[in-house]
Every structure is written in C-alpha cells, then in structure tokens.
C-alpha cells in the first residue's frame, strides 16, 4: 500500500472524527455548514458508485463505507438530532450549492474522454466541493 494514500486517508478520517466528536460532545452544530456536508456526501456517493460492483480490496471498501457513513451521520446530526438541530443557523449557511452542482454536471457532460455514466460521475467529483 502507498504510504501517502494511507497517511491521507488517516488524516481525512481523523478530521471527520474530530468534527463528529465536536458535534456530539458540545451538543451543537454551530459553525458547521449543512450545505457543505451535503456536497461532501454527494461527492462520496458519486465517487463510490462502484462500491458493490468493483472490489479492489477490503481496505478500500471499508474506507468507502466509513466515508459515506460519516458524511451521512454528520448530515443526520445537523438535521435531526434532538439537541443539535436547534443550534444550526440556516441564515448563515447561504452558499448557493445548486450553481456549483449544475456547473459540475455541465463540465462533466462536455469535458470527458468518452460519454459513459461512470466517467461523467467521476468527473463531477472535483467540482462538487466548495
């Protein structure tokens, strides 16, 4: 395994765990953007469409499931947790994500090697993070 990939994955995982721990321990999601977290989930969901069709390794599959699950759990905490959703300030979360999603889709459709579903969804990834 590539040591740089492992270091990047562990750093990313640590940042997710720190965010989840912060939200859970102080019972507040103040300062966390729901729209950004939804974009992260969209990126992971489109990037990992091959999760159950193309097996690479147990490590790879496990990390994909962890990223999807953690992104979903952050969104759930912000939207539905009985104590945390009250601290979310919708008025401060004003990022116009629909423009970014449309731009990503347009670029993916027009800039590609060959027009296949798998390639177009892979091209959406870099543009879906704000």
N, CA, C and O atoms as a printed pandas DataFrame, in Angstrom:
     atom_number atom_name residue_name chain_id  residue_number  x_coord  y_coord  z_coord
0              1         N          UNK        A               1    0.842   -1.184    0.000
1              2        CA          UNK        A               1    0.000    0.000    0.000
2              3         C          UNK        A               1    0.884    1.243    0.000
3              4         O          UNK        A               1    1.952    1.268    0.611
4              5         N          UNK        A               2    0.421    2.250   -0.684
5              6        CA          UNK        A               2    1.114    3.524   -0.769
6              7         C          UNK        A               2    1.011    4.251    0.576
7              8         O          UNK        A               2   -0.089    4.479    1.082
8              9         N          UNK        A               3    2.155    4.609    1.147
9             10        CA          UNK        A               3    2.192    5.261    2.466
10            11         C          UNK        A               3    1.515    6.633    2.430
11            12         O          UNK        A               3    0.928    7.064    3.422
12            13         N          UNK        A               4    1.595    7.309    1.298
13            14        CA          UNK        A               4    0.973    8.623    1.187
14            15         C          UNK        A               4   -0.553    8.514    1.146
15            16         O          UNK        A               4   -1.254    9.353    1.712
16            17         N          UNK        A               5   -1.062    7.479    0.478
17            18        CA          UNK        A               5   -2.506    7.260    0.473
18            19         C          UNK        A               5   -2.994    6.933    1.877
19            20         O          UNK        A               5   -4.018    7.451    2.322
20            21         N          UNK        A               6   -2.254    6.067    2.575
21            22        CA          UNK        A               6   -2.625    5.712    3.941
22            23         C          UNK        A               6   -2.606    6.939    4.847
23            24         O          UNK        A               6   -3.521    7.136    5.646
24            25         N          UNK        A               7   -1.570    7.762    4.726
25            26        CA          UNK        A               7   -1.481    8.980    5.543
26            27         C          UNK        A               7   -2.631    9.935    5.218
27            28         O          UNK        A               7   -3.219   10.528    6.123
28            29         N          UNK        A               8   -2.952   10.085    3.939
29            30        CA          UNK        A               8   -4.065   10.954    3.542
30            31         C          UNK        A               8   -5.397   10.441    4.053
31            32         O          UNK        A               8   -6.221   11.214    4.544
32            33         N          UNK        A               9   -5.611    9.124    3.938
33            34        CA          UNK        A               9   -6.863    8.535    4.427
34            35         C          UNK        A               9   -6.999    8.687    5.936
35            36         O          UNK        A               9   -8.078    9.010    6.434
36            37         N          UNK        A              10   -5.926    8.459    6.658
37            38        CA          UNK        A              10   -5.988    8.555    8.118
38            39         C          UNK        A              10   -6.171    9.998    8.577
39            40         O          UNK        A              10   -6.863   10.253    9.563
40            41         N          UNK        A              11   -5.561   10.933    7.878
41            42        CA          UNK        A              11   -5.755   12.350    8.201
42            43         C          UNK        A              11   -7.201   12.768    7.933
43            44         O          UNK        A              11   -7.812   13.470    8.739
44            45         N          UNK        A              12   -7.739   12.333    6.803
45            46        CA          UNK        A              12   -9.130   12.636    6.469
46            47         C          UNK        A              12  -10.073   12.018    7.493
47            48         O          UNK        A              12  -11.015   12.666    7.950
48            49         N          UNK        A              13   -9.816   10.768    7.849
49            50        CA          UNK        A              13  -10.635   10.086    8.845
50            51         C          UNK        A              13  -10.559   10.793   10.201
51            52         O          UNK        A              13  -11.571   10.940   10.886
52            53         N          UNK        A              14   -9.371   11.225   10.579
53            54        CA          UNK        A              14   -9.208   11.946   11.850
54            55         C          UNK        A              14  -10.005   13.248   11.837
55            56         O          UNK        A              14  -10.625   13.603   12.840
56            57         N          UNK        A              15   -9.997   13.960   10.715
57            58        CA          UNK        A              15  -10.741   15.227   10.655
58            59         C          UNK        A              15  -12.245   14.986   10.771
59            60         O          UNK        A              15  -12.955   15.767   11.405
60            61         N          UNK        A              16  -12.725   13.911   10.162
61            62        CA          UNK        A              16  -14.144   13.578   10.271
62            63         C          UNK        A              16  -14.497   13.218   11.707
63            64         O          UNK        A              16  -15.521   13.657   12.231
64            65         N          UNK        A              17  -13.649   12.420   12.340
65            66        CA          UNK        A              17  -13.902   12.024   13.724
66            67         C          UNK        A              17  -13.869   13.212   14.673
67            68         O          UNK        A              17  -14.663   13.278   15.611
68            69         N          UNK        A              18  -12.958   14.148   14.438
69            70        CA          UNK        A              18  -12.904   15.352   15.271
70            71         C          UNK        A              18  -14.194   16.156   15.124
71            72         O          UNK        A              18  -14.733   16.649   16.115
72            73         N          UNK        A              19  -14.689   16.291   13.901
73            74        CA          UNK        A              19  -15.943   17.023   13.683
74            75         C          UNK        A              19  -17.117   16.317   14.353
75            76         O          UNK        A              19  -17.926   16.957   15.025
76            77         N          UNK        A              20  -17.211   15.002   14.173
77            78        CA          UNK        A              20  -18.293   14.256   14.822
78            79         C          UNK        A              20  -18.197   14.336   16.339
79            80         O          UNK        A              20  -19.211   14.486   17.021
80            81         N          UNK        A              21  -16.991   14.238   16.864
81            82        CA          UNK        A              21  -16.793   14.329   18.309
82            83         C          UNK        A              21  -17.176   15.718   18.821
83            84         O          UNK        A              21  -17.789   15.839   19.882
84            85         N          UNK        A              22  -16.823   16.752   18.083
85            86        CA          UNK        A              22  -17.175   18.120   18.471
86            87         C          UNK        A              22  -18.685   18.297   18.512
87            88         O          UNK        A              22  -19.228   18.839   19.474
88            89         N          UNK        A              23  -19.355   17.840   17.470
89            90        CA          UNK        A              23  -20.817   17.971   17.414
90            91         C          UNK        A              23  -21.465   17.184   18.545
91            92         O          UNK        A              23  -22.400   17.667   19.184
92            93         N          UNK        A              24  -20.974   15.982   18.792
93            94        CA          UNK        A              24  -21.579   15.112   19.808
94            95         C          UNK        A              24  -21.321   15.593   21.235
95            96         O          UNK        A              24  -22.226   15.563   22.068
96            97         N          UNK        A              25  -20.095   16.035   21.525
97            98        CA          UNK        A              25  -19.768   16.388   22.913
98            99         C          UNK        A              25  -20.344   17.723   23.351
99           100         O          UNK        A              25  -20.805   17.854   24.485
100          101         N          UNK        A              26  -20.326   18.725   22.464
101          102        CA          UNK        A              26  -20.859   20.022   22.895
102          103         C          UNK        A              26  -22.322   20.201   22.505
103          104         O          UNK        A              26  -22.916   21.247   22.767
104          105         N          UNK        A              27  -22.904   19.174   21.874
105          106        CA          UNK        A              27  -24.331   19.189   21.513
106          107         C          UNK        A              27  -24.703   20.423   20.706
107          108         O          UNK        A              27  -25.739   21.050   20.930
108          109         N          UNK        A              28  -23.823   20.756   19.755
109          110        CA          UNK        A              28  -24.080   21.916   18.928
110          111         C          UNK        A              28  -23.420   21.717   17.568
111          112         O          UNK        A              28  -22.321   21.173   17.467
112          113         N          UNK        A              29  -24.098   22.158   16.553
113          114        CA          UNK        A              29  -23.505   22.120   15.214
114          115         C          UNK        A              29  -23.293   23.540   14.694
115          116         O          UNK        A              29  -23.230   23.765   13.485
116          117         N          UNK        A              30  -23.186   24.490   15.614
117          118        CA          UNK        A              30  -22.937   25.875   15.231
118          119         C          UNK        A              30  -21.598   25.957   14.496
119          120         O          UNK        A              30  -20.593   25.401   14.939
120          121         N          UNK        A              31  -21.610   26.655   13.375
121          122        CA          UNK        A              31  -20.392   26.822   12.588
122          123         C          UNK        A              31  -20.165   25.738   11.551
123          124         O          UNK        A              31  -19.217   25.827   10.771
124          125         N          UNK        A              32  -21.005   24.727   11.523
125          126        CA          UNK        A              32  -20.878   23.657   10.537
126          127         C          UNK        A              32  -21.908   23.907    9.438
127          128         O          UNK        A              32  -23.089   24.118    9.715
128          129         N          UNK        A              33  -21.451   23.880    8.199
129          130        CA          UNK        A              33  -22.338   24.142    7.067
130          131         C          UNK        A              33  -23.012   22.851    6.618
131          132         O          UNK        A              33  -22.346   21.908    6.190
132          133         N          UNK        A              34  -24.325   22.817    6.717
133          134        CA          UNK        A              34  -25.087   21.665    6.246
134          135         C          UNK        A              34  -24.937   21.503    4.738
135          136         O          UNK        A              34  -24.812   20.385    4.239
136          137         N          UNK        A              35  -24.948   22.603    4.023
137          138        CA          UNK        A              35  -24.820   22.534    2.566
138          139         C          UNK        A              35  -23.477   21.941    2.147
139          140         O          UNK        A              35  -23.417   21.146    1.209
140          141         N          UNK        A              36  -22.414   22.315    2.825
141          142        CA          UNK        A              36  -21.107   21.750    2.518
142          143         C          UNK        A              36  -21.065   20.265    2.837
143          144         O          UNK        A              36  -20.500   19.483    2.072
144          145         N          UNK        A              37  -21.652   19.871    3.946
145          146        CA          UNK        A              37  -21.673   18.457    4.308
146          147         C          UNK        A              37  -22.495   17.655    3.308
147          148         O          UNK        A              37  -22.147   16.517    2.992
148          149         N          UNK        A              38  -23.580   18.234    2.809
149          150        CA          UNK        A              38  -24.371   17.555    1.784
150          151         C          UNK        A              38  -23.587   17.421    0.476
151          152         O          UNK        A              38  -23.712   16.419   -0.228
152          153         N          UNK        A              39  -22.783   18.431    0.159
153          154        CA          UNK        A              39  -21.932   18.332   -1.029
154          155         C          UNK        A              39  -20.870   17.241   -0.844
155          156         O          UNK        A              39  -20.582   16.492   -1.777
156          157         N          UNK        A              40  -20.292   17.152    0.346
157          158        CA          UNK        A              40  -19.341   16.066    0.622
158          159         C          UNK        A              40  -20.013   14.708    0.415
159          160         O          UNK        A              40  -19.437   13.814   -0.205
160          161         N          UNK        A              41  -21.222   14.557    0.930
161          162        CA          UNK        A              41  -21.932   13.296    0.765
162          163         C          UNK        A              41  -22.192   13.010   -0.714
163          164         O          UNK        A              41  -22.057   11.870   -1.158
164          165         N          UNK        A              42  -22.561   14.033   -1.470
165          166        CA          UNK        A              42  -22.784   13.877   -2.902
166          167         C          UNK        A              42  -21.500   13.432   -3.608
167          168         O          UNK        A              42  -21.535   12.560   -4.476
168          169         N          UNK        A              43  -20.384   14.024   -3.238
169          170        CA          UNK        A              43  -19.098   13.631   -3.818
170          171         C          UNK        A              43  -18.797   12.174   -3.508
171          172         O          UNK        A              43  -18.444   11.407   -4.404
172          173         N          UNK        A              44  -18.934   11.786   -2.235
173          174        CA          UNK        A              44  -18.642   10.403   -1.864
174          175         C          UNK        A              44  -19.613    9.432   -2.537
175          176         O          UNK        A              44  -19.202    8.364   -2.992
176          177         N          UNK        A              45  -20.880    9.789   -2.603
177          178        CA          UNK        A              45  -21.875    8.898   -3.206
178          179         C          UNK        A              45  -21.606    8.705   -4.695
179          180         O          UNK        A              45  -21.737    7.590   -5.199
180          181         N          UNK        A              46  -21.235    9.759   -5.406
181          182        CA          UNK        A              46  -20.947    9.610   -6.827
182          183         C          UNK        A              46  -19.589    8.950   -7.066
183          184         O          UNK        A              46  -19.431    8.172   -8.007
184          185         N          UNK        A              47  -18.630    9.257   -6.230
185          186        CA          UNK        A              47  -17.301    8.649   -6.381
186          187         C          UNK        A              47  -17.339    7.157   -6.118
187          188         O          UNK        A              47  -16.601    6.398   -6.746
188          189         N          UNK        A              48  -18.176    6.733   -5.212
189          190        CA          UNK        A              48  -18.182    5.330   -4.790
190          191         C          UNK        A              48  -19.361    4.546   -5.354
191          192         O          UNK        A              48  -19.818    3.590   -4.726
192          193         N          UNK        A              49  -19.862    4.932   -6.526
193          194        CA          UNK        A              49  -20.930    4.172   -7.168
194          195         C          UNK        A              49  -20.502    2.737   -7.482
195          196         O          UNK        A              49  -21.345    1.846   -7.593
196          197         N          UNK        A              50  -19.208    2.518   -7.624
197          198        CA          UNK        A              50  -18.698    1.186   -7.928
198          199         C          UNK        A              50  -18.475    0.337   -6.674
199          200         O          UNK        A              50  -17.862   -0.728   -6.751
200          201         N          UNK        A              51  -18.956    0.788   -5.552
201          202        CA          UNK        A              51  -18.687    0.122   -4.277
202          203         C          UNK        A              51  -19.040   -1.361   -4.279
203          204         O          UNK        A              51  -18.265   -2.182   -3.788
204          205         N          UNK        A              52  -20.174   -1.703   -4.815
205          206        CA          UNK        A              52  -20.603   -3.098   -4.782
206          207         C          UNK        A              52  -20.419   -3.833   -6.110
207          208         O          UNK        A              52  -20.765   -5.009   -6.221
208          209         N          UNK        A              53  -19.878   -3.147   -7.113
209          210        CA          UNK        A              53  -19.677   -3.793   -8.405
210          211         C          UNK        A              53  -18.211   -4.053   -8.728
211          212         O          UNK        A              53  -17.912   -4.926   -9.544
212          213         N          UNK        A              54  -17.295   -3.321   -8.113
213          214        CA          UNK        A              54  -15.876   -3.449   -8.433
214          215         C          UNK        A              54  -15.071   -3.522   -7.136
215          216         O          UNK        A              54  -14.792   -2.494   -6.521
216          217         N          UNK        A              55  -14.704   -4.713   -6.727
217          218        CA          UNK        A              55  -13.957   -4.903   -5.481
218          219         C          UNK        A              55  -12.471   -4.706   -5.737
219          220         O          UNK        A              55  -11.897   -5.345   -6.618
220          221         N          UNK        A              56  -11.845   -3.815   -4.959
221          222        CA          UNK        A              56  -10.405   -3.575   -5.075
222          223         C          UNK        A              56   -9.680   -4.239   -3.915
223          224         O          UNK        A              56   -8.760   -5.033   -4.114
224          225         N          UNK        A              57  -10.107   -3.905   -2.698
225          226        CA          UNK        A              57   -9.519   -4.513   -1.506
226          227         C          UNK        A              57  -10.459   -4.278   -0.333
227          228         O          UNK        A              57  -11.359   -3.442   -0.406
228          229         N          UNK        A              58  -10.248   -5.010    0.734
229          230        CA          UNK        A              58  -11.054   -4.832    1.939
230          231         C          UNK        A              58  -10.831   -3.439    2.525
231          232         O          UNK        A              58  -11.772   -2.799    2.993
232          233         N          UNK        A              59   -9.583   -2.975    2.497
233          234        CA          UNK        A              59   -9.261   -1.637    2.999
234          235         C          UNK        A              59  -10.044   -0.579    2.216
235          236         O          UNK        A              59  -10.667    0.301    2.811
236          237         N          UNK        A              60  -10.010   -0.665    0.890
237          238        CA          UNK        A              60  -10.677    0.303    0.042
238          239         C          UNK        A              60  -12.182    0.310    0.297
239          240         O          UNK        A              60  -12.781    1.375    0.443
240          241         N          UNK        A              61  -12.795   -0.869    0.351
241          242        CA          UNK        A              61  -14.232   -0.965    0.590
242          243         C          UNK        A              61  -14.598   -0.423    1.969
243          244         O          UNK        A              61  -15.595    0.283    2.121
244          245         N          UNK        A              62  -13.788   -0.756    2.968
245          246        CA          UNK        A              62  -14.039   -0.271    4.328
246          247         C          UNK        A              62  -13.965    1.248    4.402
247          248         O          UNK        A              62  -14.824    1.881    5.015
248          249         N          UNK        A              63  -12.950    1.835    3.785
249          250        CA          UNK        A              63  -12.806    3.290    3.823
250          251         C          UNK        A              63  -13.961    3.978    3.089
251          252         O          UNK        A              63  -14.439    5.022    3.534
252          253         N          UNK        A              64  -14.408    3.408    1.978
253          254        CA          UNK        A              64  -15.548    3.976    1.261
254          255         C          UNK        A              64  -16.795    3.976    2.141
255          256         O          UNK        A              64  -17.522    4.967    2.207
256          257         N          UNK        A              65  -17.031    2.858    2.811
257          258        CA          UNK        A              65  -18.200    2.769    3.692
258          259         C          UNK        A              65  -18.091    3.730    4.869
259          260         O          UNK        A              65  -19.088    4.325    5.276
260          261         N          UNK        A              66  -16.899    3.884    5.412
261          262        CA          UNK        A              66  -16.693    4.817    6.528
262          263         C          UNK        A              66  -16.947    6.251    6.076
263          264         O          UNK        A              66  -17.616    7.007    6.781
264          265         N          UNK        A              67  -16.425    6.638    4.911
265          266        CA          UNK        A              67  -16.631    8.000    4.420
266          267         C          UNK        A              67  -18.112    8.284    4.159
267          268         O          UNK        A              67  -18.622    9.342    4.526
268          269         N          UNK        A              68  -18.794    7.330    3.524
269          270        CA          UNK        A              68  -20.224    7.506    3.276
270          271         C          UNK        A              68  -21.015    7.578    4.580
271          272         O          UNK        A              68  -21.876    8.442    4.747
272          273         N          UNK        A              69  -20.719    6.676    5.491
273          274        CA          UNK        A              69  -21.428    6.651    6.772
274          275         C          UNK        A              69  -21.182    7.886    7.610
275          276         O          UNK        A              69  -22.109    8.413    8.225
276          277         N          UNK        A              70  -19.952    8.353    7.643
277          278        CA          UNK        A              70  -19.644    9.535    8.451
278          279         C          UNK        A              70  -20.274   10.790    7.859
279          280         O          UNK        A              70  -20.778   11.636    8.598
280          281         N          UNK        A              71  -20.250   10.919    6.539
281          282        CA          UNK        A              71  -20.885   12.083    5.912
282          283         C          UNK        A              71  -22.386   12.067    6.184
283          284         O          UNK        A              71  -22.980   13.103    6.482
284          285         N          UNK        A              72  -22.996   10.887    6.079
285          286        CA          UNK        A              72  -24.421   10.772    6.365
286          287         C          UNK        A              72  -24.717   11.086    7.831
287          288         O          UNK        A              72  -25.712   11.747    8.131
288          289         N          UNK        A              73  -23.875   10.627    8.736
289          290        CA          UNK        A              73  -24.136   10.864   10.160
290          291         C          UNK        A              73  -24.002   12.341   10.528
291          292         O          UNK        A              73  -24.742   12.831   11.381
292          293         N          UNK        A              74  -23.077   13.050    9.903
293          294        CA          UNK        A              74  -22.956   14.492   10.159
294          295         C          UNK        A              74  -24.224   15.203    9.689
295          296         O          UNK        A              74  -24.748   16.071   10.388
296          297         N          UNK        A              75  -24.712   14.836    8.512
297          298        CA          UNK        A              75  -25.949   15.434    7.998
298          299         C          UNK        A              75  -27.123   15.096    8.914
299          300         O          UNK        A              75  -27.962   15.952    9.196
300          301         N          UNK        A              76  -27.178   13.852    9.377
301          302        CA          UNK        A              76  -28.259   13.458   10.282
302          303         C          UNK        A              76  -28.208   14.261   11.578
303          304         O          UNK        A              76  -29.241   14.732   12.055
304          305         N          UNK        A              77  -27.010   14.423   12.154
305          306        CA          UNK        A              77  -26.879   15.207   13.385
306          307         C          UNK        A              77  -27.397   16.622   13.189
307          308         O          UNK        A              77  -28.135   17.142   14.025
308          309         N          UNK        A              78  -27.009   17.242   12.080
309          310        CA          UNK        A              78  -27.415   18.627   11.852
310          311         C          UNK        A              78  -28.923   18.733   11.619
311          312         O          UNK        A              78  -29.555   19.673   12.101
312          313         N          UNK        A              79  -29.499   17.793   10.896
313          314        CA          UNK        A              79  -30.922   17.883   10.551
314          315         C          UNK        A              79  -31.870   17.337   11.607
315          316         O          UNK        A              79  -32.940   17.905   11.826
316          317         N          UNK        A              80  -31.497   16.240   12.268
317          318        CA          UNK        A              80  -32.498   15.517   13.047
318          319         C          UNK        A              80  -32.183   15.284   14.524
319          320         O          UNK        A              80  -33.094   14.964   15.287
320          321         N          UNK        A              81  -30.951   15.430   14.948
321          322        CA          UNK        A              81  -30.658   15.128   16.348
322          323         C          UNK        A              81  -31.384   16.105   17.247
323          324         O          UNK        A              81  -31.383   17.310   16.995
324          325         N          UNK        A              82  -32.000   15.590   18.289
325          326        CA          UNK        A              82  -32.909   16.403   19.102
326          327         C          UNK        A              82  -32.261   17.629   19.738
327          328         O          UNK        A              82  -32.939   18.636   19.945
328          329         N          UNK        A              83  -30.978   17.572   20.050
329          330        CA          UNK        A              83  -30.328   18.732   20.661
330          331         C          UNK        A              83  -29.551   19.571   19.650
331          332         O          UNK        A              83  -29.453   20.789   19.805
332          333         N          UNK        A              84  -29.005   18.942   18.629
333          334        CA          UNK        A              84  -28.092   19.640   17.732
334          335         C          UNK        A              84  -28.778   20.467   16.653
335          336         O          UNK        A              84  -28.253   21.508   16.259
336          337         N          UNK        A              85  -29.930   20.036   16.167
337          338        CA          UNK        A              85  -30.540   20.745   15.046
338          339         C          UNK        A              85  -30.958   22.159   15.424
339          340         O          UNK        A              85  -31.051   23.024   14.553
340          341         N          UNK        A              86  -31.212   22.411   16.702
341          342        CA          UNK        A              86  -31.611   23.758   17.126
342          343         C          UNK        A              86  -30.463   24.760   17.014
343          344         O          UNK        A              86  -30.698   25.961   16.876
344          345         N          UNK        A              87  -29.210   24.264   17.073
345          346        CA          UNK        A              87  -28.062   25.167   17.019
346          347         C          UNK        A              87  -27.627   25.484   15.590
347          348         O          UNK        A              87  -26.753   26.326   15.382
348          349         N          UNK        A              88  -28.229   24.817   14.604
349          350        CA          UNK        A              88  -27.891   25.090   13.208
350          351         C          UNK        A              88  -28.541   26.396   12.770
351          352         O          UNK        A              88  -29.754   26.565   12.897
352          353         N          UNK        A              89  -27.738   27.313   12.257
353          354        CA          UNK        A              89  -28.234   28.615   11.817
354          355         C          UNK        A              89  -28.368   28.628   10.297
355          356         O          UNK        A              89  -27.389   28.832    9.579
356          357         N          UNK        A              90  -29.565   28.411    9.829
357          358        CA          UNK        A              90  -29.843   28.331    8.395
358          359         C          UNK        A              90  -29.530   29.652    7.690
359          360         O          UNK        A              90  -29.142   29.647    6.522
360          361         N          UNK        A              91  -29.690   30.763    8.372
361          362        CA          UNK        A              91  -29.458   32.073    7.772
362          363         C          UNK        A              91  -27.974   32.318    7.480
363          364         O          UNK        A              91  -27.640   33.098    6.588
364          365         N          UNK        A              92  -27.098   31.666    8.214
365          366        CA          UNK        A              92  -25.656   31.822    7.990
366          367         C          UNK        A              92  -25.140   30.888    6.893
367          368         O          UNK        A              92  -24.057   31.117    6.352
368          369         N          UNK        A              93  -25.887   29.854    6.560
369          370        CA          UNK        A              93  -25.480   28.861    5.568
370          371         C          UNK        A              93  -26.100   29.228    4.222
371          372         O          UNK        A              93  -27.095   28.639    3.800
372          373         N          UNK        A              94  -25.490   30.218    3.552
373          374        CA          UNK        A              94  -26.107   30.808    2.362
374          375         C          UNK        A              94  -25.416   30.421    1.058
375          376         O          UNK        A              94  -25.699   31.017    0.019
376          377         N          UNK        A              95  -24.538   29.459    1.086
377          378        CA          UNK        A              95  -23.813   29.075   -0.126
378          379         C          UNK        A              95  -24.785   28.552   -1.188
379          380         O          UNK        A              95  -25.592   27.671   -0.891
380          381         N          UNK        A              96  -24.727   29.072   -2.415
381          382        CA          UNK        A              96  -25.653   28.635   -3.470
382          383         C          UNK        A              96  -25.164   27.344   -4.139
383          384         O          UNK        A              96  -24.596   27.384   -5.231
384          385         N          UNK        A              97  -25.380   26.233   -3.497
385          386        CA          UNK        A              97  -24.823   24.960   -3.971
386          387         C          UNK        A              97  -25.423   24.505   -5.287
387          388         O          UNK        A              97  -24.777   23.748   -6.011
388          389         N          UNK        A              98  -26.625   24.932   -5.629
389          390        CA          UNK        A              98  -27.240   24.499   -6.890
390          391         C          UNK        A              98  -26.414   24.952   -8.092
391          392         O          UNK        A              98  -26.310   24.211   -9.070
392          393         N          UNK        A              99  -25.824   26.151   -8.046
393          394        CA          UNK        A              99  -24.977   26.614   -9.132
394          395         C          UNK        A              99  -23.745   25.719   -9.286
395          396         O          UNK        A              99  -23.345   25.383  -10.400
396          397         N          UNK        A             100  -23.168   25.351   -8.183
397          398        CA          UNK        A             100  -21.980   24.503   -8.209
398          399         C          UNK        A             100  -22.300   23.113   -8.757
399          400         O          UNK        A             100  -21.517   22.552   -9.523
400          401         N          UNK        A             101  -23.430   22.566   -8.373
401          402        CA          UNK        A             101  -23.835   21.249   -8.868
402          403         C          UNK        A             101  -24.122   21.310  -10.364
403          404         O          UNK        A             101  -23.713   20.415  -11.103
404          405         N          UNK        A             102  -24.817   22.347  -10.824
405          406        CA          UNK        A             102  -25.100   22.496  -12.255
406          407         C          UNK        A             102  -23.823   22.687  -13.065
407          408         O          UNK        A             102  -23.672   22.101  -14.136
408          409         N          UNK        A             103  -22.912   23.501  -12.560
409          410        CA          UNK        A             103  -21.636   23.705  -13.240
410          411         C          UNK        A             103  -20.849   22.392  -13.314
411          412         O          UNK        A             103  -20.260   22.076  -14.347
412          413         N          UNK        A             104  -20.843   21.644  -12.234
413          414        CA          UNK        A             104  -20.144   20.355  -12.209
414          415         C          UNK        A             104  -20.737   19.398  -13.220
415          416         O          UNK        A             104  -20.011   18.713  -13.941
416          417         N          UNK        A             105  -22.053   19.351  -13.273
417          418        CA          UNK        A             105  -22.721   18.460  -14.224
418          419         C          UNK        A             105  -22.420   18.873  -15.662
419          420         O          UNK        A             105  -22.129   18.025  -16.505
420          421         N          UNK        A             106  -22.490   20.162  -15.942
421          422        CA          UNK        A             106  -22.224   20.649  -17.305
422          423         C          UNK        A             106  -20.784   20.324  -17.723
423          424         O          UNK        A             106  -20.551   19.858  -18.838
424          425         N          UNK        A             107  -19.840   20.567  -16.843
425          426        CA          UNK        A             107  -18.450   20.261  -17.168
426          427         C          UNK        A             107  -18.244   18.763  -17.368
427          428         O          UNK        A             107  -17.498   18.353  -18.257
428          429         N          UNK        A             108  -18.894   17.956  -16.558
429          430        CA          UNK        A             108  -18.750   16.504  -16.679
430          431         C          UNK        A             108  -19.339   15.988  -17.986
431          432         O          UNK        A             108  -18.809   15.046  -18.575
432          433         N          UNK        A             109  -20.426   16.595  -18.440
433          434        CA          UNK        A             109  -21.057   16.160  -19.679
434          435         C          UNK        A             109  -20.241   16.593  -20.897
435          436         O          UNK        A             109  -20.134   15.842  -21.867
436          437         N          UNK        A             110  -19.665   17.795  -20.855
437          438        CA          UNK        A             110  -18.973   18.321  -22.027
438          439         C          UNK        A             110  -17.470   18.046  -22.044
439          440         O          UNK        A             110  -16.863   18.071  -23.115
440          441         N          UNK        A             111  -16.859   17.789  -20.903
441          442        CA          UNK        A             111  -15.420   17.536  -20.839
442          443         C          UNK        A             111  -15.227   16.096  -20.376
443          444         O          UNK        A             111  -15.267   15.809  -19.180
444          445         N          UNK        A             112  -15.019   15.205  -21.320
445          446        CA          UNK        A             112  -14.871   13.796  -20.990
446          447         C          UNK        A             112  -14.087   13.092  -22.085
447          448         O          UNK        A             112  -13.976   13.590  -23.205
448          449         N          UNK        A             113  -13.548   11.935  -21.751
449          450        CA          UNK        A             113  -12.841   11.129  -22.733
450          451         C          UNK        A             113  -13.835   10.355  -23.589
451          452         O          UNK        A             113  -13.719   10.315  -24.814
452          453         N          UNK        A             114  -14.814    9.741  -22.929
453          454        CA          UNK        A             114  -15.918    9.093  -23.630
454          455         C          UNK        A             114  -17.154    9.245  -22.748
455          456         O          UNK        A             114  -17.062    9.227  -21.520
456          457         N          UNK        A             115  -18.282    9.390  -23.376
457          458        CA          UNK        A             115  -19.511    9.687  -22.644
458          459         C          UNK        A             115  -20.122    8.404  -22.083
459          460         O          UNK        A             115  -20.949    7.756  -22.724
460          461         N          UNK        A             116  -19.692    8.057  -20.868
461          462        CA          UNK        A             116  -20.280    6.936  -20.141
462          463         C          UNK        A             116  -20.703    7.442  -18.768
463          464         O          UNK        A             116  -20.156    8.419  -18.258
464          465         N          UNK        A             117  -21.676    6.771  -18.183
465          466        CA          UNK        A             117  -22.169    7.191  -16.870
466          467         C          UNK        A             117  -21.054    7.202  -15.827
467          468         O          UNK        A             117  -20.943    8.139  -15.038
468          469         N          UNK        A             118  -20.239    6.168  -15.829
469          470        CA          UNK        A             118  -19.189    6.054  -14.821
470          471         C          UNK        A             118  -18.155    7.173  -14.951
471          472         O          UNK        A             118  -17.697    7.709  -13.942
472          473         N          UNK        A             119  -17.787    7.525  -16.169
473          474        CA          UNK        A             119  -16.807    8.587  -16.337
474          475         C          UNK        A             119  -17.397    9.948  -16.011
475          476         O          UNK        A             119  -16.724   10.766  -15.385
476          477         N          UNK        A             120  -18.625   10.216  -16.412
477          478        CA          UNK        A             120  -19.245   11.507  -16.129
478          479         C          UNK        A             120  -19.392   11.709  -14.636
479          480         O          UNK        A             120  -19.115   12.802  -14.142
480          481         N          UNK        A             121  -19.821   10.689  -13.893
481          482        CA          UNK        A             121  -19.963   10.885  -12.447
482          483         C          UNK        A             121  -18.609   11.063  -11.799
483          484         O          UNK        A             121  -18.513   11.763  -10.790
484          485         N          UNK        A             122  -17.543   10.456  -12.336
485          486        CA          UNK        A             122  -16.207   10.629  -11.774
486          487         C          UNK        A             122  -15.711   12.046  -12.021
487          488         O          UNK        A             122  -15.003   12.606  -11.184
488          489         N          UNK        A             123  -16.070   12.630  -13.151
489          490        CA          UNK        A             123  -15.655   13.994  -13.448
490          491         C          UNK        A             123  -16.377   15.027  -12.596
491          492         O          UNK        A             123  -15.899   16.154  -12.464
492          493         N          UNK        A             124  -17.509   14.671  -12.018
493          494        CA          UNK        A             124  -18.244   15.601  -11.160
494          495         C          UNK        A             124  -17.523   15.859   -9.840
495          496         O          UNK        A             124  -17.708   16.916   -9.238
496          497         N          UNK        A             125  -16.712   14.921   -9.384
497          498        CA          UNK        A             125  -16.120   14.976   -8.051
498          499         C          UNK        A             125  -15.317   16.247   -7.739
499          500         O          UNK        A             125  -15.584   16.885   -6.721
500          501         N          UNK        A             126  -14.346   16.637   -8.573
501          502        CA          UNK        A             126  -13.521   17.769   -8.150
502          503         C          UNK        A             126  -14.268   19.077   -8.005
503          504         O          UNK        A             126  -13.822   19.965   -7.279
504          505         N          UNK        A             127  -15.391   19.212   -8.680
505          506        CA          UNK        A             127  -16.109   20.478   -8.680
506          507         C          UNK        A             127  -17.205   20.544   -7.638
507          508         O          UNK        A             127  -17.812   21.599   -7.455
508          509         N          UNK        A             128  -17.475   19.458   -6.956
509          510        CA          UNK        A             128  -18.590   19.426   -6.020
510          511         C          UNK        A             128  -18.199   19.817   -4.611
511          512         O          UNK        A             128  -19.043   19.816   -3.715
512          513         N          UNK        A             129  -16.945   20.148   -4.398
513          514        CA          UNK        A             129  -16.518   20.567   -3.049
514          515         C          UNK        A             129  -16.314   22.074   -3.067
515          516         O          UNK        A             129  -15.625   22.615   -3.932
516          517         N          UNK        A             130  -16.924   22.734   -2.103
517          518        CA          UNK        A             130  -16.785   24.189   -2.055
518          519         C          UNK        A             130  -15.597   24.568   -1.199
519          520         O          UNK        A             130  -15.309   25.753   -1.032
